Amino acid sequence: MKNLSCKIKAVITMFSITFAVQSFAQQGQVEINQDQNITRLLNVKKQLNKTENSSDRYKIQIYNGNRPGAYEAQKEFRESFADWRSTDIYEPPNFKIWVGNFRTRLEADRALKRIKRKFPSAFIFKPKKEKNG
């Protein structure tokens, strides 16, 4: 009998809690007011990012040497750092591995700090602009 009264008390408590939560629940509607120029600015920014020349960005070189060494360095980099893309470049007679495409020097410095733990000779640079014609 005592066990039955405990069950009844538990059921009543659960119903009371459910009723209390439901009675204090709030519903509302959110309305966002933003300037129409924000959407236009975002579209302009997207277009700039598409046409932005990568030579305006910073990169990190992690390797300079022969082909097998470059492939090994690139493999090791990809296994250790999935955050950044690496690219192999051939500038006769050397193969180079370049990492990232950083907008600011600060971004590149932060990445370099992490990368130098694995590749101590890594350094930051800005690629030269290619001349057309």
SVG drawing of the C-alpha trace seen along z (x, -y; Angstrom):
<svg xmlns="http://www.w3.org/2000/svg" viewBox="-2 -50 70 52">
<polyline fill="none" stroke="black" stroke-width="0.4" points="0.0,0.0 2.8,-2.3 4.5,-1.6 1.2,-2.5 1.0,-5.9 4.6,-6.7 3.7,-5.9 0.7,-8.1 2.7,-10.9 5.3,-10.5 2.7,-10.7 1.0,-13.7 4.4,-15.4 5.2,-14.7 1.8,-16.1 2.4,-19.2 5.8,-19.8 4.5,-19.3 1.6,-21.7 3.9,-24.3 6.4,-24.2 3.6,-24.4 1.8,-27.3 5.0,-29.4 6.2,-28.6 6.5,-31.6 6.0,-31.8 6.9,-34.7 7.8,-35.9 11.1,-37.3 11.3,-40.0 14.7,-41.0 15.1,-44.5 18.2,-45.1 19.3,-47.7 18.8,-46.6 22.4,-47.8 23.8,-44.9 22.6,-42.4 24.1,-44.4 27.4,-44.7 27.5,-41.0 27.0,-40.3 29.8,-42.8 32.1,-41.1 31.4,-37.7 32.3,-39.0 35.5,-40.6 36.5,-37.3 35.9,-35.5 38.1,-37.9 40.7,-38.6 44.2,-37.9 45.9,-35.2 49.2,-37.1 47.6,-39.7 47.6,-36.9 50.3,-35.4 51.5,-31.8 53.9,-29.7 56.6,-27.6 57.4,-24.4 59.7,-22.7 62.2,-23.5 64.3,-20.7 64.0,-17.6 60.8,-15.9 60.7,-12.9 61.3,-15.2 58.5,-17.5 56.0,-14.7 57.0,-13.4 56.7,-16.8 53.3,-17.4 52.1,-14.0 53.3,-14.7 51.7,-18.1 48.3,-16.8 48.4,-14.2 49.2,-16.8 47.3,-19.8 43.9,-19.3 43.0,-23.0 45.1,-24.3 45.5,-23.3 49.0,-22.6 50.2,-23.1 53.3,-21.7 55.2,-24.2 58.0,-23.4 60.5,-26.3 63.4,-24.7 65.4,-23.0 63.5,-22.9 60.2,-21.6 58.4,-23.7 55.4,-23.1 53.3,-26.1 50.6,-26.2 47.5,-28.3 46.1,-31.5 46.1,-33.9 44.4,-37.3 46.5,-39.0 50.0,-38.8 48.5,-38.1 46.6,-35.0 49.8,-33.8 51.8,-34.4 49.4,-32.4 49.5,-29.5 53.3,-29.6 53.6,-29.3 51.7,-25.9 53.4,-24.8 56.9,-25.5 56.6,-22.8 56.5,-20.2 58.4,-22.1 61.0,-24.3 62.3,-25.9 58.9,-27.2 58.5,-30.8 55.9,-33.4 56.0,-35.1 53.8,-36.8 54.0,-35.2 55.2,-37.5 52.6,-38.8 52.7,-37.1 53.3,-39.4 51.0,-39.0 52.5,-39.4"/>
</svg>
